């Protein structure tokens, strides 16, 4: 319990600096639990090549305050994320991080209030040392 409390305090201290906190092997962590209050916006599978994928999000899915990632299967090095909103403006949170299998990102707050997301572009690759293919899931919080 003390470890979970320490991790939660660290997450709160980081705030919205743009860095990512990942939790190893616990998809039901107190820090980022995408099973409650989050909508799955899409998923992509990536292999050893540097890959750029786009998660298309429709206006019908609504407005969101935050996004988050979950990685499974193999380690993934995320190089860049770019969120394009319904009005055409973009936001690139500072997320350059290695995600281990089973890890979750912190909540990545979007600028402004609730925003319609048009698309989210990712540049990433599976870390060679982990082997195999990885799945990256994108979640949005209303």
C-alpha distance (Angstrom), angle and dihedral (degrees) to the residues before:
residue distance angle dihedral
X1 . . .
X2 3.81 . .
X3 3.82 90.2 .
X4 3.82 92.1 51.7
X5 3.80 89.9 47.9
X6 3.83 91.2 49.5
X7 3.82 91.3 49.1
X8 3.79 91.2 48.6
X9 3.81 91.1 50.1
X10 3.80 90.1 49.2
X11 3.81 90.1 51.2
X12 3.78 91.2 51.2
X13 3.80 91.5 47.5
X14 3.78 91.4 53.0
X15 3.81 90.8 54.5
X16 3.78 113.4 166.0
X17 3.81 99.4 -23.1
X18 3.78 90.8 126.2
X19 3.78 98.9 -114.7
X20 3.77 121.8 124.4
X21 3.77 127.6 -123.8
X22 3.76 114.3 -157.7
X23 3.76 129.3 -163.9
X24 3.78 116.7 -147.5
X25 3.76 118.0 -127.7
X26 3.79 99.7 -21.1
X27 3.78 113.1 105.8
X28 3.83 90.3 176.3
X29 3.80 97.1 57.1
X30 3.80 122.9 151.7
X31 3.82 89.3 -127.7
X32 3.80 98.3 62.6
X33 3.78 119.4 5.3
X34 3.78 109.1 172.3
X35 3.80 93.0 -178.9
X36 3.82 94.2 80.1
X37 3.79 125.4 52.0
X38 3.81 95.4 -6.6
X39 3.81 129.9 105.4
X40 3.79 120.3 -144.2
X41 3.80 105.8 -124.2
X42 3.80 97.8 -176.9
X43 3.78 148.9 -56.5
X44 3.78 138.1 -128.0
X45 3.80 134.3 -169.2
X46 3.81 118.7 -135.1
X47 3.81 133.3 -171.5
X48 3.82 136.5 -172.1
X49 3.79 96.2 -55.4
X50 3.78 121.4 88.6
X51 3.75 101.2 -102.4
X52 3.77 136.2 -168.2
X53 3.75 115.3 -156.6
X54 3.76 132.6 175.3
X55 3.77 126.6 -144.7
X56 3.81 105.2 -153.1
X57 3.80 111.7 -149.8
X58 3.81 120.4 -169.7
X59 3.79 127.5 -141.3
X60 3.80 87.3 -119.8
X61 3.81 88.7 68.8
X62 3.80 88.8 66.6
X63 3.77 136.6 -141.5
X64 3.80 127.2 -32.6
X65 3.80 137.1 -162.0
X66 3.80 98.0 -164.8
X67 3.79 144.8 9.0
X68 3.80 132.7 -148.9
X69 3.79 140.4 -175.9
X70 3.79 135.6 -135.7
X71 3.82 121.9 -166.8
X72 3.80 126.4 -161.7
X73 3.79 137.4 169.2
X74 3.81 101.8 31.2
X75 3.81 139.6 4.2
X76 3.82 114.7 -76.8
X77 3.79 128.3 -158.3
X78 3.82 108.2 -148.0
X79 3.81 110.1 -154.6
X80 3.79 102.3 175.2
X81 3.80 142.7 -4.0
X82 3.79 124.0 -163.3
X83 3.81 122.4 -175.6
X84 3.82 117.3 -159.9
X85 3.79 114.3 -160.9
X86 3.80 129.2 -149.0
X87 3.82 91.5 -98.6
X88 3.84 91.7 54.6
X89 3.81 97.0 -106.3
X90 3.80 117.9 129.2
X91 3.80 138.2 -144.9
X92 3.80 126.5 -163.1
X93 3.80 111.6 -167.8
X94 3.78 115.0 -157.0
X95 3.80 98.0 -104.6
X96 3.79 111.8 147.5
X97 3.75 103.3 146.8
X98 3.77 146.5 133.0
X99 3.78 111.5 -118.3
X100 3.79 117.7 -158.5
X101 3.82 120.0 -144.6
X102 3.79 109.1 -78.2
X103 3.80 93.7 20.5
X104 3.77 126.9 133.9
X105 3.77 130.4 -154.0
X106 3.73 122.2 -124.7
X107 3.79 117.4 -103.6
X108 3.83 106.2 -74.4
X109 3.80 105.8 -149.9
X110 3.80 116.4 -144.5
X111 3.81 119.7 -136.2
X112 3.78 117.3 -100.1
X113 3.76 124.2 11.2
X114 3.80 121.0 -54.8
X115 3.80 112.1 -22.3
X116 3.78 135.6 -165.8
X117 3.80 107.9 -121.8
X118 3.80 115.5 -146.1
X119 3.81 97.2 -179.1
X120 3.78 144.3 -20.0
X121 3.81 118.5 -144.4
X122 3.81 120.3 -158.6
X123 3.79 130.8 -169.3
X124 3.79 109.8 -163.3
X125 3.77 145.9 128.5
X126 3.76 138.6 -156.9
X127 3.79 109.7 -98.9
X128 3.82 108.3 -109.6
X129 3.80 93.0 -137.1
X130 3.82 91.2 62.7
X131 3.78 98.7 47.7
X132 3.76 127.2 -157.9
X133 3.76 131.8 57.1
X134 3.77 126.1 -52.8
X135 3.78 132.4 -151.7
X136 3.80 119.5 -140.9
X137 3.81 116.2 -162.3
X138 3.81 123.7 -164.5
X139 3.81 121.1 -149.6
X140 3.80 131.4 -173.7
X141 3.79 129.0 -156.0
X142 3.79 118.7 -148.1
